[in-house]
Amino acid sequence: MKVFILAALVAVVASEGYQYTKPAYSPIVYPTPAYPAYTGTAHPSNEEYVAAMPYNFAWAVKDQQSYNDYAHQENADGKGYVSGSYRTLLPDGRTQIVNYKAGDYTGYVADVKYEGEASKYQEYKAASYRPAAYPSSAYTRPAYPSP
């Protein structure tokens, strides 16, 4: 009986002539990016280069509390030649002074000098340093017996 009911149901569905129609979708249209027009060459010619501007700067830091003592000064002529110097206080007590020149054809040339005597590096206030005294742990041994 069940087979007969199932066959009748299939016959009813097949007799209706159901046809599947594909839904109509509109295509997705993305906006075209607007790039600026390319007007130059990949590498500009020598006439298009702008000459470097001459400059001069200097700065220094001298802080007694943090033992920072350094400085830097530099000059450029605008034609590719740079000269300058910098100095810094080293941990051993000496001062390192570097005078340098740099050019388009000579590259970087440095003259390094040291002033003062090297001494053993000593930590600040080493005699007064003590490790922090923390109280003993508040945790006690477990109450259960060990195995």
Secondary structure in CASP SS format (residue, H / E / C, confidence):
PFRMAT SS
TARGET T0000
AUTHOR 0000-0000-0000
METHOD secondary structure of the structure
MODEL  1
M C 1.00
K H 1.00
V H 1.00
F H 1.00
I H 1.00
L H 1.00
A H 1.00
A H 1.00
L H 1.00
V H 1.00
A H 1.00
V H 1.00
V H 1.00
A H 1.00
S H 1.00
E C 1.00
G C 1.00
Y C 1.00
Q C 1.00
Y C 1.00
T C 1.00
K C 1.00
P C 1.00
A C 1.00
Y C 1.00
S C 1.00
P C 1.00
I C 1.00
V C 1.00
Y C 1.00
P C 1.00
T C 1.00
P C 1.00
A C 1.00
Y C 1.00
P C 1.00
A C 1.00
Y C 1.00
T C 1.00
G C 1.00
T C 1.00
A C 1.00
H C 1.00
P C 1.00
S C 1.00
N H 1.00
E H 1.00
E H 1.00
Y C 1.00
V C 1.00
A C 1.00
A C 1.00
M C 1.00
P C 1.00
Y E 1.00
N E 1.00
F E 1.00
A E 1.00
W E 1.00
A E 1.00
V E 1.00
K E 1.00
D E 1.00
Q C 1.00
Q C 1.00
S C 1.00
Y C 1.00
N E 1.00
D E 1.00
Y E 1.00
A E 1.00
H E 1.00
Q E 1.00
E E 1.00
N E 1.00
A E 1.00
D C 1.00
G C 1.00
K C 1.00
G C 1.00
Y C 1.00
V E 1.00
S E 1.00
G E 1.00
S E 1.00
Y E 1.00
R E 1.00
T E 1.00
L E 1.00
L C 1.00
P C 1.00
D C 1.00
G C 1.00
R C 1.00
T E 1.00
Q E 1.00
I E 1.00
V E 1.00
N E 1.00
Y E 1.00
K E 1.00
A E 1.00
G E 1.00
D C 1.00
Y C 1.00
T C 1.00
G E 1.00
Y E 1.00
V E 1.00
A E 1.00
D E 1.00
V E 1.00
K E 1.00
Y E 1.00
E E 1.00
G C 1.00
E C 1.00
A C 1.00
S C 1.00
K C 1.00
Y C 1.00
Q C 1.00
E C 1.00
Y C 1.00
K C 1.00
A C 1.00
A C 1.00
S C 1.00
Y C 1.00
R C 1.00
P C 1.00
A C 1.00
A C 1.00
Y C 1.00
P C 1.00
S C 1.00
S C 1.00
A C 1.00
Y C 1.00
T C 1.00
R C 1.00
P C 1.00
A C 1.00
Y C 1.00
P C 1.00
S C 1.00
P C 1.00
END
